[in-house]
Amino acid sequence: MAKKKIRLVGVPLDLGGGRRGVDMGPSALRIAGLSSRLQQLGYDVDDEGNIDVPELETKTPGNPKAKYLTEISVACRKLYKIVRASVRDGSVPLVLGGDHSLAVGSIGAVADALAAQGRQLGVLWIDAHGDMNTPETSETGNVHGMPLAAIIGLGADELVRIGNRVPIVPADHVALVGVRTLDIAERRQVRSSGLRVYTMRQIDEQGIASVMRDILTKFTDVTDLHVSFDMDSLDPTLAPGTGTPAFGGLRYREAHLALEMIADTGLLRSMDMVEINPILDVRNQTAQIAVEFICSAFGQRIL
């Protein structure tokens, strides 16, 4: 039997956030042994290297309500082409960030490629933040706070119209998991969006296993899953190497269990691992933990 192929795509994008360093995330994951760990799980790993992304020093922010929007949308379109081709040839795209704005390109590509096959994508967006701002609601103008809004059809056309469909994924096919910090206007947008939202309070009260069962049960017509995992979803005592930390996050075993339950479904079709900032990290700890999480999503078991 042929081995299942995972295609690694690095996106050294740091234009979407307010702190430098997240562009080194793909290198940190590779240094932490990602490819060899996946090979040990029985996968054929094809590393495409990094896509070409403009360096911040060579560009000006442009619109202060959506900084570097043009450059980010160009990077997302480059990623879209690579990821769509990967899905079409049967590979599983694993996108290494980079800031979370890249997910518009990866999810747009997977959703379009699957739709052409009559399949329906569901998205698990695991994040401390909502990423549901638009240029009109954002308090910072940082585009890494806008990708989930764009995916469900809200915000700047440069992001909303990446790919062939608006919305890229319907809101009720997206679960926002682990959220614990929202801007004021963003909170209103989340409430009215139709997203399936699971805050840290719900995880505290119900337990991560119950939350994950609820998500997977309600995704009744979903044929494939995309996991977009922001490392700031973890408590920063565990994962210090991220640019927008928020205390009170997921614990190590909670995150593992969520990803193990996703692996158990057999539906994982693609994944992003984003917002690792080695400049803020301690001896590559955050990237090493991220590799463990990726392995859980791809089927690593204790026994």
C-alpha positions as CSV (number, residue, x, y, z in Angstrom):
1,M,0.0,0.0,0.0
2,A,1.3,3.4,-0.9
3,K,2.2,5.8,1.9
4,K,-0.1,8.8,2.3
5,K,1.8,11.9,1.4
6,I,2.0,15.1,3.5
7,R,3.1,18.2,1.6
8,L,4.8,20.8,3.8
9,V,4.5,24.4,2.7
10,G,6.3,27.2,4.6
11,V,4.8,30.7,4.7
12,P,7.3,33.1,6.4
13,L,4.7,35.8,6.6
14,D,4.9,38.4,9.4
15,L,3.1,41.3,7.7
16,G,-0.2,40.5,9.4
17,G,0.9,41.1,13.1
18,G,2.4,43.8,15.2
19,R,5.5,42.0,16.3
20,R,8.5,40.7,14.3
21,G,9.8,37.2,14.3
22,V,6.9,35.0,13.3
23,D,8.4,34.7,9.8
24,M,10.9,32.3,11.4
25,G,8.2,29.9,12.5
26,P,8.6,27.5,9.5
27,S,12.3,27.2,10.2
28,A,11.6,26.5,13.9
29,L,9.2,23.7,13.1
30,R,11.7,22.1,10.7
31,I,14.5,22.4,13.2
32,A,12.2,20.7,15.8
33,G,12.2,17.6,13.6
34,L,8.8,17.8,12.0
35,S,9.5,15.9,8.8
36,S,11.2,13.0,10.6
37,R,8.5,12.7,13.2
38,L,5.8,12.5,10.4
39,Q,7.9,9.9,8.6
40,Q,8.0,7.8,11.7
41,L,4.2,7.8,11.7
42,G,4.4,6.2,8.2
43,Y,3.9,9.3,6.0
44,D,5.7,10.2,2.9
45,V,6.7,13.8,3.5
46,D,7.4,16.2,0.6
47,D,8.8,19.6,1.8
48,E,8.0,22.3,-0.8
49,G,10.2,24.8,1.1
50,N,8.9,28.3,1.7
51,I,6.8,30.5,-0.6
52,D,8.3,33.9,-1.5
53,V,6.9,36.6,0.8
54,P,7.8,40.3,0.8
55,E,9.9,41.5,3.7
56,L,8.4,44.1,5.9
57,E,11.4,46.5,5.5
58,T,10.7,46.7,1.7
59,K,7.1,47.7,2.0
60,T,4.9,50.4,3.5
61,P,1.8,49.6,5.5
62,G,-0.7,51.3,3.2
63,N,-4.2,51.5,4.7
64,P,-3.8,51.9,8.5
65,K,-7.1,49.9,8.9
66,A,-5.7,46.9,7.1
67,K,-1.9,47.1,7.0
68,Y,0.0,45.4,4.2
69,L,-3.3,44.1,2.8
70,T,-2.1,44.0,-0.8
71,E,1.1,42.1,0.1
72,I,-0.8,39.6,2.3
73,S,-3.4,38.9,-0.3
74,V,-0.7,38.2,-2.9
75,A,1.0,35.8,-0.5
76,C,-2.4,34.1,0.2
77,R,-2.9,33.7,-3.6
78,K,0.5,32.1,-4.0
79,L,-0.3,29.7,-1.2
80,Y,-3.8,29.0,-2.7
81,K,-2.2,27.7,-5.9
82,I,0.2,25.3,-4.1
83,V,-2.4,24.0,-1.7
84,R,-5.1,23.5,-4.3
85,A,-2.6,21.5,-6.5
86,S,-1.7,19.4,-3.4
87,V,-5.3,18.5,-2.7
88,R,-5.9,17.7,-6.3
89,D,-3.0,15.2,-6.4
90,G,-4.1,13.5,-3.2
91,S,-1.5,15.0,-0.8
92,V,-2.4,16.4,2.6
93,P,-1.2,20.1,2.8
94,L,0.4,21.1,6.1
95,V,1.1,24.8,6.1
96,L,3.7,26.2,8.4
97,G,3.4,29.8,9.5
98,G,3.9,32.6,9.7
99,D,1.0,34.7,10.9
100,H,-2.6,33.5,10.8
101,S,-3.6,35.7,7.8
102,L,-2.2,32.9,5.6
103,A,-5.2,30.7,6.4
104,V,-7.4,32.5,3.9
105,G,-5.2,31.1,1.2
106,S,-4.9,27.6,2.6
107,I,-8.6,27.2,3.5
108,G,-9.7,28.8,0.3
109,A,-7.7,26.3,-1.7
110,V,-8.9,23.2,0.1
111,A,-12.5,24.4,0.1
112,D,-12.4,25.0,-3.7
113,A,-10.6,21.7,-4.5
114,L,-13.1,19.7,-2.4
115,A,-16.1,21.5,-3.8
116,A,-15.1,20.4,-7.3
117,Q,-15.3,16.8,-6.0
118,G,-18.7,17.4,-4.4
119,R,-17.3,17.5,-0.9
120,Q,-17.8,19.8,2.0
121,L,-15.1,21.2,4.2
122,G,-15.4,21.9,7.9
123,V,-12.9,24.1,9.7
124,L,-11.7,23.9,13.3
125,W,-10.1,27.3,14.2
126,I,-8.3,26.8,17.4
127,D,-7.2,30.2,18.7
128,A,-7.1,32.5,21.7
129,H,-8.6,35.2,19.5
130,G,-11.6,35.5,17.3
131,D,-9.7,36.7,14.2
132,M,-13.1,38.1,13.3
133,N,-12.3,41.7,12.7
134,T,-12.7,43.6,9.5
135,P,-10.9,46.8,8.5
136,E,-14.0,48.7,9.9
137,T,-13.9,47.0,13.3
138,S,-10.1,46.4,13.9
139,E,-8.5,48.4,16.7
140,T,-5.0,47.8,15.3
141,G,-5.3,47.3,11.5
142,N,-3.4,44.1,11.9
143,V,-4.6,41.7,9.2
144,H,-3.8,38.6,11.3
145,G,-6.9,39.5,13.3
146,M,-9.1,39.3,10.2
147,P,-8.8,35.9,8.4
148,L,-11.7,34.1,9.9
149,A,-14.0,37.0,9.1
150,A,-12.8,36.8,5.5
151,I,-13.3,33.1,5.3
152,I,-17.0,33.4,6.2
153,G,-17.4,36.3,3.7
154,L,-16.8,39.5,5.9
155,G,-14.2,42.2,5.3
156,A,-11.9,43.3,2.6
157,D,-12.5,42.0,-1.0
158,E,-8.8,41.2,-1.4
159,L,-9.2,38.4,1.2
160,V,-12.9,37.5,0.9
161,R,-12.5,36.8,-2.9
162,I,-9.5,34.5,-2.7
163,G,-10.7,31.4,-4.5
164,N,-13.9,30.7,-6.3
165,R,-16.6,31.0,-3.6
166,V,-18.0,33.6,-1.2
167,P,-18.1,32.7,1.6
168,I,-15.1,30.4,1.3
169,V,-16.7,28.3,4.0
170,P,-20.2,28.8,5.5
171,A,-20.1,30.1,9.1
172,D,-22.0,27.0,10.4
173,H,-19.2,24.8,9.0
174,V,-16.6,26.6,11.2
175,A,-16.0,26.0,14.9
176,L,-14.0,28.6,16.8
177,V,-12.3,26.8,19.8
178,G,-10.5,28.2,22.8
179,V,-11.3,31.8,22.3
180,R,-10.8,34.0,25.3
181,T,-10.1,37.6,24.1
182,L,-12.1,39.6,21.7
183,D,-12.2,43.3,20.7
184,I,-15.4,45.1,21.5
185,A,-16.8,45.4,18.0
186,E,-15.4,42.0,17.1
187,R,-17.4,40.4,19.9
188,R,-20.7,41.7,18.4
189,Q,-19.6,40.4,15.0
190,V,-18.9,36.9,16.5
191,R,-22.3,36.8,18.1
192,S,-24.1,37.6,14.9
193,S,-21.9,35.5,12.6
194,G,-23.4,32.0,12.9
195,L,-20.1,30.5,13.8
196,R,-20.0,27.6,16.2
197,V,-18.1,29.2,19.1
198,Y,-16.6,27.3,22.1
199,T,-15.0,29.7,24.5
200,M,-12.5,28.8,27.2
201,R,-15.3,29.1,29.8
202,Q,-17.2,26.3,27.9
203,I,-14.1,24.2,27.8
204,D,-13.5,24.8,31.5
205,E,-17.1,23.9,32.4
206,Q,-17.7,21.0,30.0
207,G,-14.3,19.6,29.3
208,I,-12.5,19.5,26.0
209,A,-13.8,16.0,25.1
210,S,-17.4,17.1,25.5
211,V,-16.7,20.2,23.4
212,M,-15.0,18.2,20.6
213,R,-17.8,15.6,20.5
214,D,-20.4,18.4,20.2
215,I,-18.4,20.0,17.3
216,L,-18.0,16.7,15.4
217,T,-21.6,15.7,16.0
218,K,-22.9,18.9,14.6
219,F,-20.7,18.8,11.5
220,T,-23.3,16.4,10.0
221,D,-22.7,17.1,6.3
222,V,-18.9,17.7,6.5
223,T,-16.8,15.3,4.6
224,D,-13.4,16.7,5.3
225,L,-11.8,18.7,8.1
226,H,-9.2,21.5,8.1
227,V,-7.5,22.4,11.4
228,S,-6.1,25.9,11.7
229,F,-4.1,25.9,14.9
230,D,-2.8,29.1,16.4
231,M,-0.2,28.4,19.1
232,D,-1.5,31.3,21.2
233,S,-4.5,29.0,21.9
234,L,-2.2,27.4,24.5
235,D,-1.5,29.0,27.8
236,P,1.7,31.1,27.5
237,T,3.2,29.3,30.4
238,L,3.5,26.3,28.0
239,A,4.0,28.2,24.7
240,P,5.9,31.5,25.3
241,G,7.0,31.8,21.7
242,T,3.9,33.6,20.3
243,G,3.3,37.2,19.5
244,T,-0.1,37.7,21.1
245,P,-0.2,35.6,24.3
246,A,-3.3,35.5,26.5
247,F,-3.4,33.8,29.9
248,G,-5.9,31.1,30.7
249,G,-5.5,29.1,27.6
250,L,-5.6,25.4,26.6
251,R,-3.5,23.0,28.7
252,Y,-1.1,20.6,27.0
253,R,-3.3,17.5,27.3
254,E,-6.4,19.4,26.3
255,A,-4.9,20.4,23.0
256,H,-3.5,16.9,22.5
257,L,-6.9,15.3,23.2
258,A,-8.7,17.7,20.8
259,L,-6.3,16.8,18.0
260,E,-6.4,13.1,18.8
261,M,-10.2,13.1,18.5
262,I,-9.9,14.8,15.1
263,A,-7.4,12.1,14.0
264,D,-9.9,9.5,15.2
265,T,-12.5,10.7,12.7
266,G,-10.2,10.0,9.7
267,L,-11.5,13.2,8.1
268,L,-8.4,15.5,8.5
269,R,-7.6,16.8,5.0
270,S,-5.3,19.8,5.7
271,M,-3.8,21.8,8.5
272,D,-2.2,25.1,9.4
273,M,0.3,25.6,12.3
274,V,0.8,29.3,12.9
275,E,2.0,32.1,15.0
276,I,5.2,30.6,16.4
277,N,7.7,33.4,17.1
278,P,11.2,32.0,17.9
279,I,12.4,35.4,19.0
280,L,10.0,35.2,22.0
281,D,10.5,31.5,22.7
282,V,12.7,29.6,25.1
283,R,15.0,27.1,23.4
284,N,12.5,26.4,20.7
285,Q,10.0,25.0,23.2
286,T,6.9,26.3,21.4
287,A,7.9,24.8,18.1
288,Q,8.7,21.5,19.8
289,I,5.2,21.4,21.4
290,A,3.7,22.3,18.0
291,V,5.4,19.3,16.4
292,E,3.9,17.1,19.1
293,F,0.4,18.5,18.3
294,I,0.8,18.0,14.6
295,C,1.7,14.4,15.2
296,S,-1.4,13.9,17.3
297,A,-3.5,15.4,14.5
298,F,-1.9,12.9,12.1
299,G,-2.6,9.9,14.2
300,Q,0.1,9.5,16.8
301,R,-1.1,7.5,19.7
302,I,0.1,6.7,23.2
303,L,-0.6,3.0,22.5
